[in-house]
Amino acid sequence: MYATIHDVLIIGAGPAGLSTAYLCHKHGLSYLLLESGKAIFQGIANTYPEGKLVYASKPKDAPEPFMIDELRPPDKPVTVESYLQYVQHFVQHENLHIQTEVDFEDIKDERDGLTVITSKGSFKGKKVVLSFGSNIPRELSVYGDAKMVAKNVDDAGKYIGIKTLVIGGGNTAADVIINILKAKREVNDTQPVYWAHKAETFDVNKETAQRLGEEILLGGNIRLLPGAMPRIGEVDDEGVDRLVIRINEFKQVDGIDLYHAMSFPMQNVIACIGSQGPVPIFDKLNIQSIACTAGVCKIAKEGERLVLLSADFESSRKGVYVIGGAISPSYMKINQGSIAEEKHPNLIYTAINDAYHVVEAIRGKLGK
Ligand SMILES: Cc1cc2nc3c(=O)[nH]c(=O)nc-3n(C[C@H](O)[C@H](O)[C@H](O)COP(=O)(O)OP(=O)(O)OC[C@H]3O[C@@H](n4cnc5c(N)ncnc54)[C@H](O)[C@@H]3O)c2cc1C
């Protein structure tokens, strides 16, 4: 038994999800907004460079104004930090229902609605709005039951006193390592940071390499593991999720290969393996997408798959809507019996206005 059936469950607290929550709140629909990050607008906090100005950009040919004035960025651009602070205050002032650090996993159809499965249990709603943006952390492909997805480090202090494994060969991995080495150095923690990459060479820019070199010379304890392959995600006898990473391999003439491998508790592992578009999630959710064939799409390339949505942003799964950056830069729109690629710029404007239209559609369906 679920205590509450919400009218709307919203996944992802970026501009699209937060706008949806605010409009539900304003129109008396019961709702819950679930966010995987530590705070609202985590997607923006993670991707905008420090001090970046936020523009209230609106496509030239867009007929509508910003449909929610309260969340639009100011006309005179402000830094991302000020915009985030403003939005935080807005959420507190409106007392919006948000749960953070909840990872969306799946949706199940039930007789009386939809059940959303998350890392913190299940929630039930009549409608689900997917507003998880376009940056979906990649999953590390390993065999076995214990899974690991790409993550960044928000608190390097969590890795003090433990041997840490960072996977990935680029600037993001190097930056994470620099932060952890610095945090460890400041408290005289000598436990190493292992840096693993499947290729034989690392690939960072000069500026990052200089900062990393400086950290090492100042005493940072780093062990390089080039050519290392994450292989198995296993649960050990004590129920701890572990990652087994093969660090070298010796081919024998008798056909019996020898390996060296290391096994780290998953919580000591940081995978900087980038993000991907949301198509694999749509596939997992059985939400239909259509491949662009030659001449059909102007924005998407041939072979790319675009999610199929009604004019109200409802997907092929009844009651499940998709909005915002998750459907940018284009999607397939069903309109009066025909299907065509619809341009959908990845902007705060689009995210906010999608929320307006989807809440209007849901209000109509629920009669509220
Ligand atoms: C560097 C940069 C600069 C930009 N500058 C501008 C600008 O100046 N003006 C402008 O209009 N646009 C700008 N954009 C684009 C704008 O930020 C996006 O269009 C907008 O953030 C999209 O909003 P969204 O809510 O759809 O997605 P997002 O902002 O990506 O929000 C999605 C949220 O969902 C959460 N989430 C993801 N997966 C899950 C999950 N499994 N479970 C729960 N939660 C999840 C994320 O943590 C995130 O908080 C910029 C983008 C970038 C990258």
The ligand as an SDF file (V2000), in Angstrom:
LIG
                    3D

 53 58  0  0  0  0  0  0  0  0999 V2000
   27.4440   25.6010  -20.0220 C   0  0  0  0  0  0  0  0  0  0  0  0
   26.0020   25.8680  -20.3360 C   0  0  0  0  0  0  0  0  0  0  0  0
   25.5400   27.1700  -20.3960 C   0  0  0  0  0  0  0  0  0  0  0  0
   24.1940   27.4400  -20.6830 C   0  0  0  0  0  0  0  0  0  0  0  0
   23.7570   28.7300  -20.6760 N   0  0  0  0  0  0  0  0  0  0  0  0
   22.4480   28.9990  -20.8900 C   0  0  0  0  0  0  0  0  0  0  0  0
   21.9440   30.3400  -20.8350 C   0  0  0  0  0  0  0  0  0  0  0  0
   22.6780   31.2920  -20.5840 O   0  0  0  0  0  0  0  0  0  0  0  0
   20.6090   30.5380  -21.0640 N   0  0  0  0  0  0  0  0  0  0  0  0
   19.7390   29.5070  -21.3620 C   0  0  0  0  0  0  0  0  0  0  0  0
   18.5510   29.7410  -21.5640 O   0  0  0  0  0  0  0  0  0  0  0  0
   20.2000   28.2120  -21.3940 N   0  0  0  0  0  0  0  0  0  0  0  0
   21.5080   27.9450  -21.1670 C   0  0  0  0  0  0  0  0  0  0  0  0
   21.9640   26.6430  -21.1890 N   0  0  0  0  0  0  0  0  0  0  0  0
   20.9810   25.5570  -21.4010 C   0  0  0  0  0  0  0  0  0  0  0  0
   20.1010   25.3300  -20.1450 C   0  0  0  0  0  0  0  0  0  0  0  0
   20.8980   25.2080  -19.0010 O   0  0  0  0  0  0  0  0  0  0  0  0
   19.2410   24.0790  -20.3400 C   0  0  0  0  0  0  0  0  0  0  0  0
   18.4250   24.2680  -21.4640 O   0  0  0  0  0  0  0  0  0  0  0  0
   18.3400   23.7930  -19.1290 C   0  0  0  0  0  0  0  0  0  0  0  0
   19.1180   23.6070  -17.9770 O   0  0  0  0  0  0  0  0  0  0  0  0
   17.4680   22.5690  -19.3760 C   0  0  0  0  0  0  0  0  0  0  0  0
   16.6620   22.3950  -18.2690 O   0  0  0  0  0  0  0  0  0  0  0  0
   16.1100   20.9570  -17.8360 P   0  0  0  0  0  0  0  0  0  0  0  0
   15.3190   21.1970  -16.5910 O   0  0  0  0  0  0  0  0  0  0  0  0
   15.4210   20.3200  -18.9720 O   0  0  0  0  0  0  0  0  0  0  0  0
   17.4080   20.0820  -17.5770 O   0  0  0  0  0  0  0  0  0  0  0  0
   18.5890   20.2370  -16.4990 P   0  0  0  0  0  0  0  0  0  0  0  0
   18.8490   21.6520  -16.1690 O   0  0  0  0  0  0  0  0  0  0  0  0
   19.6880   19.3980  -17.0300 O   0  0  0  0  0  0  0  0  0  0  0  0
   17.9880   19.5560  -15.1900 O   0  0  0  0  0  0  0  0  0  0  0  0
   17.7880   18.1710  -15.0860 C   0  0  0  0  0  0  0  0  0  0  0  0
   17.8340   17.7690  -13.6150 C   0  0  0  0  0  0  0  0  0  0  0  0
   17.4850   16.3850  -13.5200 O   0  0  0  0  0  0  0  0  0  0  0  0
   18.3470   15.7460  -12.5890 C   0  0  0  0  0  0  0  0  0  0  0  0
   18.4230   14.3280  -12.9290 N   0  0  0  0  0  0  0  0  0  0  0  0
   19.1040   13.7440  -13.9520 C   0  0  0  0  0  0  0  0  0  0  0  0
   18.9450   12.4220  -13.9180 N   0  0  0  0  0  0  0  0  0  0  0  0
   18.1360   12.1490  -12.8660 C   0  0  0  0  0  0  0  0  0  0  0  0
   17.6190   10.9550  -12.2870 C   0  0  0  0  0  0  0  0  0  0  0  0
   17.8890    9.7360  -12.8090 N   0  0  0  0  0  0  0  0  0  0  0  0
   16.8460   11.0390  -11.1810 N   0  0  0  0  0  0  0  0  0  0  0  0
   16.5420   12.2550  -10.6330 C   0  0  0  0  0  0  0  0  0  0  0  0
   17.0170   13.4130  -11.1290 N   0  0  0  0  0  0  0  0  0  0  0  0
   17.7900   13.3650  -12.2340 C   0  0  0  0  0  0  0  0  0  0  0  0
   19.6820   16.4880  -12.7660 C   0  0  0  0  0  0  0  0  0  0  0  0
   20.4870   16.3610  -11.6130 O   0  0  0  0  0  0  0  0  0  0  0  0
   19.2220   17.9220  -13.0060 C   0  0  0  0  0  0  0  0  0  0  0  0
   19.1410   18.6830  -11.8220 O   0  0  0  0  0  0  0  0  0  0  0  0
   23.3020   26.3710  -20.9280 C   0  0  0  0  0  0  0  0  0  0  0  0
   23.7620   25.0470  -20.8680 C   0  0  0  0  0  0  0  0  0  0  0  0
   25.0970   24.8030  -20.5750 C   0  0  0  0  0  0  0  0  0  0  0  0
   25.5860   23.3810  -20.5150 C   0  0  0  0  0  0  0  0  0  0  0  0
  1  2  1  0
  2  3  1  0
  2 52  2  0
  3  4  2  0
  4  5  1  0
  4 50  1  0
  5  6  2  0
  6  7  1  0
  6 13  1  0
  7  8  2  0
  7  9  1  0
  9 10  1  0
 10 11  2  0
 10 12  1  0
 12 13  2  0
 13 14  1  0
 14 15  1  0
 14 50  1  0
 15 16  1  0
 16 17  1  0
 16 18  1  0
 18 19  1  0
 18 20  1  0
 20 21  1  0
 20 22  1  0
 22 23  1  0
 23 24  1  0
 24 25  2  0
 24 26  1  0
 24 27  1  0
 27 28  1  0
 28 29  2  0
 28 30  1  0
 28 31  1  0
 31 32  1  0
 32 33  1  0
 33 34  1  0
 33 48  1  0
 34 35  1  0
 35 36  1  0
 35 46  1  0
 36 37  1  0
 36 45  1  0
 37 38  2  0
 38 39  1  0
 39 40  1  0
 39 45  2  0
 40 41  1  0
 40 42  2  0
 42 43  1  0
 43 44  2  0
 44 45  1  0
 46 47  1  0
 46 48  1  0
 48 49  1  0
 50 51  2  0
 51 52  1  0
 52 53  1  0
M  END
$$$$
